[in-house]
Amino acid sequence: MKKIFLFCSVLFFSISSFSQANYSPSPENLQSRKWFDSARFGMFIHWGAFSVLGDGEWVMNNRNIKVNDYKRLMYIFDPYDFDAKKWVSTAKNAGMQYITLITRHHDGFSIWDTKQSDWKITNTHWGQDAVKLIADECHKQGIKLFVYYSLLDWYREDYPHETGRTGQGTGRKEKGDYTHYLQFMKNQLTELLTNYGEIAGVWFDGYWDQTNPEGSADRSPRIDWKLDEIYALIHKLQPQCLIGNNHHMTPLPGEDFQMFEQDLPGENKSGLSFQEISSKMPLESCITMNNSWGFNITDDNYKSVRELIHLLVKDAGLGANLLLNIGPLPNGNIQPEFTERLNAIGVWLKTYGTSIYGSHAGFVKPQDWGAVTEKGNKVYLHIFKTDGEAFFIKFPYKIKAVRDFAGNKALKYQWLKDGYLMIDLKDLNKNDIDNVVEIEVVK
């Protein structure tokens, strides 16, 4: 009965092809956007069969591993130490408001009990549905769940690999069939959006596989992805569900938030972010703690707690969320390099979270010295460097009070020429990470 319902539902959406060209978000979706725009901090989890090889999530492509060889990972991927409660608690204790979980990466391996493929986690020796375990725990602990889903596939024959930029060395010989592959994706997305409770959003990736490289004048896809059909299906199944697509372009019709990979919005250190910042939808930066997304046994280039907090603060100063990544071990453990940093950020947020959660972009963009966040009639100066005894900034509001946020101690200030404000820092309880000055203003 369940299979018949699934088939009929997908057929209905396929035939109907709800157009997203003139997409108008539902009231539920707008409410979700409002929440997302206040969340400010989330956890990205890259984990799957690729974790076994300890060489990142692109290992199948980078080492040109043939499908027949790669599928052996299903028989040795055994996450015997996996603990969904511990994973979700780690995010919650870090002050994170949501989790974005890789449900199917570019190697095509599904970490739930999909009925659409045998290449899945429930066919491993471990045999459990990781999406269900994490979804249930997220609902229990009050953490929102986003599902990452790859449009690209290096494993399946029906994906139009002939025109793709990646996955050319995995030994596929049959001609791709996008009509068939599209139906497969719709069926899988229907499973994710009907069997696991409320899903806060779908995080797509892989669109770029069918375009010219980032920075090219023409980024038109070489296939018609039929995103209008895919997006309409999602919005119909769960109207509140947000859609983002990591295509490294201006948001397309039907999308609800814009992400930037390994960059703050407006920067392009990664060479992927040539797109303009949307002024109409929430923003998110997805960033790694070291240099890898999936578990990489040789990558110990971890960012310090100070660097990570500065990323969080700068994102908030731009009105964006920070989606900070972990790449757990294949046995299911989260390595201490991740947990130690996350715990430290959580401790910091217990004191300074008011200046981050629910804030919006400051009146000036983040600078080398720090960033500004605003909320209601409060302006928060996040001063990373306090070498001198005074801080100078051109300030646009009338002031009622200036205080050291952590110590709730009044600070002296003085207006200078041309709207510049001088804040006396001699009484500031200084630290090496972020000195937050709270200014109560009249707006």
C-alpha positions in Angstrom: 0.0 0.0 0.0 2.9 2.3 0.9 4.6 1.6 -2.5 1.4 2.3 -4.4 0.9 5.6 -2.6 4.5 6.6 -3.3 4.3 5.8 -7.0 1.0 7.7 -7.4 2.3 10.7 -5.5 5.4 10.9 -7.7 3.4 10.4 -10.9 1.0 13.1 -9.9 3.8 15.6 -9.4 5.6 14.5 -12.5 2.5 15.1 -14.6 1.5 18.3 -12.9 4.9 19.9 -13.1 4.0 22.8 -10.8 5.9 25.8 -12.1 8.3 27.6 -9.8 9.0 30.4 -12.3 6.7 32.7 -10.4 7.3 31.1 -7.0 5.5 32.7 -4.1 6.6 31.3 -0.7 3.8 30.0 1.4 3.1 31.5 4.9 4.7 28.5 6.4 7.8 28.9 4.3 8.1 32.6 5.2 7.9 31.7 8.8 10.7 29.1 8.3 12.8 31.8 6.6 12.3 34.1 9.6 13.5 31.4 11.9 16.4 30.4 9.7 17.5 34.1 9.5 17.8 34.1 13.3 19.4 30.7 13.8 23.0 31.8 13.0 24.7 28.5 13.7 24.4 25.0 12.4 26.3 21.7 12.0 27.1 20.2 8.6 27.8 16.4 8.7 29.7 14.7 5.9 29.7 11.0 6.5 29.0 7.9 4.5 30.7 5.0 2.7 33.5 7.4 1.5 34.6 7.8 5.1 36.1 4.3 5.1 38.9 5.4 2.8 39.9 8.3 4.9 40.6 10.5 1.9 37.6 12.9 1.8 34.2 12.7 0.2 35.6 13.2 -3.3 37.8 10.0 -3.2 35.8 8.1 -5.8 36.3 10.9 -8.3 39.8 11.9 -7.3 41.2 8.4 -7.5 39.0 7.3 -10.5 37.7 4.3 -8.5 35.5 2.1 -10.7 31.9 1.4 -9.5 32.6 -2.3 -9.3 35.4 -1.6 -6.9 33.8 1.2 -5.0 30.7 -0.8 -4.1 32.8 -3.1 -1.9 32.8 -0.3 0.6 29.2 -1.3 1.5 30.6 -4.5 2.9 33.2 -2.9 5.1 31.4 0.3 6.2 30.4 -0.7 9.8 29.7 2.3 12.1 29.5 0.2 15.2 30.1 3.2 17.5 27.4 5.5 15.9 25.3 7.3 18.5 22.7 9.6 17.1 22.0 11.1 20.6 25.7 11.9 21.0 25.9 13.5 17.5 22.8 15.7 18.1 23.9 16.6 21.7 27.3 17.7 20.3 25.5 20.1 18.0 23.2 21.3 20.7 25.9 21.8 23.3 27.8 23.8 20.8 24.9 26.2 20.5 23.9 25.1 17.1 20.3 25.4 16.1 20.1 23.0 13.2 21.9 20.1 11.5 22.4 19.6 7.7 23.0 15.9 7.2 24.5 14.3 4.1 21.8 11.8 3.0 23.3 11.1 -0.4 26.6 12.5 -1.6 28.1 12.4 -5.2 29.1 8.7 -4.8 25.3 8.0 -4.7 25.4 6.1 -1.4 22.1 6.6 0.6 22.3 6.6 4.4 18.6 5.7 4.8 16.5 2.7 4.0 15.6 3.9 0.5 13.5 1.6 -1.6 14.9 3.1 -4.8 18.4 1.6 -4.7 20.4 -1.3 -3.2 23.4 1.0 -2.7 22.4 2.0 0.8 23.4 1.9 4.4 20.7 -0.7 5.4 22.5 -3.2 3.2 25.7 -2.9 5.2 26.5 -5.2 8.1 25.4 -2.4 10.5 22.0 -2.4 8.7 20.4 0.7 10.4 18.7 3.7 8.9 21.0 6.6 10.0 18.6 9.3 8.7 15.8 7.9 10.9 18.0 7.7 14.0 19.3 11.3 13.6 15.8 12.7 12.6 14.2 11.1 15.7 16.9 12.5 17.9 16.7 15.9 16.3 13.0 16.0 16.9 13.5 14.9 20.5 16.2 17.5 21.3 14.6 20.4 19.4 17.2 20.7 16.7 16.0 21.4 13.1 17.1 18.9 10.4 18.1 19.8 6.9 18.9 17.0 4.4 21.7 17.4 1.9 21.0 15.7 -1.4 23.3 15.5 -4.4 21.9 16.0 -7.9 25.1 14.6 -9.2 25.9 10.9 -9.1 29.2 9.1 -9.9 27.8 5.7 -9.4 24.5 5.3 -11.3 24.5 4.7 -15.1 21.3 6.7 -15.7 22.9 10.0 -14.5 23.9 12.0 -17.6 27.6 11.5 -16.9 28.6 12.0 -20.5 28.2 15.8 -20.1 29.3 16.0 -16.5 32.5 17.7 -15.4 33.3 15.0 -12.8 33.0 11.2 -12.4 34.5 10.4 -15.8 36.8 7.7 -14.4 34.3 5.5 -12.6 33.9 3.0 -15.5 30.3 3.8 -16.6 29.6 2.8 -20.2 25.9 3.0 -20.7 24.2 6.2 -21.9 22.7 8.4 -19.3 18.9 8.7 -19.1 17.9 11.8 -17.2 14.2 11.1 -17.4 14.8 7.9 -15.5 17.3 9.5 -13.1 14.9 12.4 -12.4 12.2 10.0 -11.4 14.6 8.2 -9.2 15.5 11.5 -7.4 11.8 12.4 -7.0 11.1 9.1 -5.5 14.0 9.4 -3.0 13.1 13.0 -2.1 9.5 11.8 -1.5 10.8 9.2 0.9 12.9 11.8 2.8 10.0 14.2 3.1 7.3 11.6 4.1 9.0 9.1 6.3 11.1 11.2 8.7 8.8 13.9 10.2 9.3 17.6 9.6 12.3 18.4 7.5 13.5 22.0 7.8 15.2 22.2 4.5 16.7 20.5 1.5 20.3 21.4 0.7 21.1 20.6 -2.9 24.6 20.2 -4.4 26.1 19.1 -7.8 24.2 21.4 -10.2 27.7 22.8 -11.2 28.6 19.4 -12.6 26.6 20.3 -15.7 27.9 23.9 -16.2 31.1 25.6 -17.1 33.5 26.3 -14.2 32.7 29.0 -11.6 33.6 32.5 -12.9 32.7 31.7 -16.5 30.5 34.2 -18.3 28.0 31.4 -19.2 27.0 29.1 -16.4 24.0 27.6 -18.2 23.5 23.9 -17.5 24.1 21.4 -20.3 20.9 19.5 -19.2 17.5 20.7 -18.1 17.6 19.7 -14.4 13.8 20.2 -14.2 14.3 22.1 -10.9 10.8 23.5 -11.2 9.4 20.0 -10.8 11.8 19.0 -8.0 11.2 22.2 -6.1 7.4 22.1 -6.5 7.4 18.5 -5.2 9.3 19.6 -2.0 7.1 22.6 -1.4 4.0 20.6 -1.9 5.0 17.7 0.4 6.3 20.1 3.2 5.3 23.8 2.6 7.6 25.0 5.4 10.6 23.2 3.9 13.4 25.6 2.8 15.3 24.9 -0.4 18.9 25.9 -1.1 21.1 25.0 -4.0 24.9 25.1 -3.9 25.2 26.0 -7.6 27.5 29.0 -6.8 25.1 31.3 -8.7 22.4 33.8 -8.0 19.4 32.0 -6.5 17.0 30.4 -9.0 13.2 30.5 -8.8 11.8 28.3 -6.1 14.9 28.6 -3.8 14.5 30.0 -0.2 18.0 30.7 1.0 21.5 31.3 -0.5 24.7 29.6 0.5 28.4 30.3 0.0 30.9 27.5 0.0 34.1 28.1 2.1 33.4 31.8 2.0 31.7 34.6 3.9 29.0 36.2 1.7 30.7 38.8 -0.5 34.1 37.1 -0.4 35.6 34.8 -2.9 38.6 33.2 -1.2 37.5 29.7 -2.4 37.2 30.7 -6.1 33.6 29.4 -6.1 31.7 32.6 -5.0 31.3 34.9 -8.0 27.6 35.4 -7.3 26.1 38.5 -5.8 24.5 38.4 -2.4 20.8 38.1 -2.4 19.0 40.9 -0.5 15.7 39.0 -0.4 16.5 35.7 1.4 18.5 34.3 4.3 22.2 33.6 3.8 24.5 30.9 4.9 28.2 30.1 4.8 29.3 26.5 4.9 32.9 26.1 6.1 35.1 23.3 7.2 37.1 23.1 10.5 40.1 21.8 8.7 40.6 21.6 4.9 38.3 18.6 4.4 34.6 17.9 4.4 34.6 14.1 4.7 37.0 12.3 7.0 40.6 12.8 5.8 43.2 10.9 7.9 46.1 13.2 6.9 44.4 16.5 7.3 45.2 18.0 10.7 45.1 21.6 9.7 42.4 22.5 12.2 41.2 26.1 12.7 41.6 27.4 16.2 38.6 28.2 18.5 39.5 31.8 18.0 39.3 31.6 14.2 36.0 29.7 14.3 34.4 32.2 16.7 35.6 35.0 14.4 33.9 33.3 11.4 30.7 32.9 13.4 30.8 36.6 14.4 31.7 37.8 10.9 28.8 35.8 9.4 26.4 37.3 11.9 27.8 40.7 11.1 26.8 40.0 7.5 23.3 38.7 8.5 24.3 35.1 7.6 24.4 31.7 9.3 27.6 29.7 9.8 27.1 26.0 8.9 30.3 24.5 10.4 31.3 21.0 9.2 32.4 17.8 10.9 33.5 14.7 9.1 33.1 11.8 11.5 35.1 8.6 11.5 33.7 5.6 9.6 33.0 3.8 12.9 30.6 6.6 13.8 32.8 8.5 16.3 33.2 12.2 16.2 37.0 12.9 16.6 38.1 15.0 19.6 39.5 17.7 17.3 35.9 18.6 16.4 34.3 18.1 19.8 36.8 20.1 21.7 36.4 23.1 19.4 32.6 22.8 19.4 32.4 22.6 23.2 34.5 25.7 23.4 32.3 27.6 21.0 29.3 26.5 23.1 30.8 27.9 26.2 31.5 31.2 24.5 27.9 31.4 23.2 26.5 30.9 26.6 27.9 34.3 27.5 27.7 36.1 24.1 24.9 34.3 22.3 22.6 37.2 22.8 24.8 39.2 20.4 24.6 36.5 17.8 21.2 34.7 17.8 18.4 36.7 16.2 20.8 39.5 15.2 21.0 41.1 11.8 23.8 42.6 9.8 25.6 45.6 11.3 25.7 49.1 9.9 29.3 48.4 8.7 30.6 45.2 7.1 33.1 43.1 9.1 36.6 44.5 9.2 40.0 43.2 10.3 39.3 44.6 13.8 36.0 42.7 14.1 32.3 43.0 13.3 29.0 44.6 14.2 25.7 42.9 14.9 22.4 44.6 15.7 19.2 43.5 17.5 16.4 45.8 18.4 17.8 48.9 20.1 21.1 47.2 20.8 24.3 47.4 18.7 27.1 45.0 19.5 30.7 45.8 18.6 32.8 42.7 18.4 36.3 43.9 18.8 38.9 41.3 18.1 41.9 43.6 18.5 42.2 45.8 21.6 45.8 47.0 21.5 45.0 50.6 22.4 43.0 52.0 25.2 40.4 53.5 22.9 38.3 52.4 20.0 37.1 54.7 17.2 34.3 54.1 14.8 31.9 56.2 12.7 28.6 55.6 14.4 25.1 56.3 12.8 22.8 56.2 15.9 22.1 58.3 19.0 23.4 56.6 22.1 21.7 55.9 25.5 24.4 53.8 27.1 27.7 52.0 26.4 28.8 49.0 28.4 31.1 46.0 28.6 28.7 43.2 27.5 30.3 40.4 29.6 30.9 42.5 32.7 27.8 44.7 32.3 30.1 47.6 33.3 29.5 51.1 31.9 32.2 52.4 29.5 33.0 56.0 28.9 32.6 57.4 25.4 32.9 60.7 23.5 31.6 62.0 20.3 34.2 63.4 17.9 33.9 65.2 14.6 32.0 63.9 11.6 30.0 61.3 13.5 33.0 59.4 14.9 32.6 57.8 18.3 35.5 57.2 20.7 35.0 54.4 23.3 37.3 54.3 26.3 38.5 50.7 26.7 40.5 51.1 29.9 37.6 49.6 32.0 36.9 46.8 29.5 37.5 43.3 30.8 39.7 42.2 27.9 40.1 38.7 26.4 42.0 37.2 23.5 39.0 36.1 21.4 36.3 38.8 21.1 35.6 41.8 23.3 31.9 42.7 23.0 30.7 46.2 23.7 27.0 46.7 23.9 25.6 50.0 22.9 22.0 50.9 23.6 20.8 53.3 20.9 17.8 55.3 19.8 16.6 54.2 16.4 
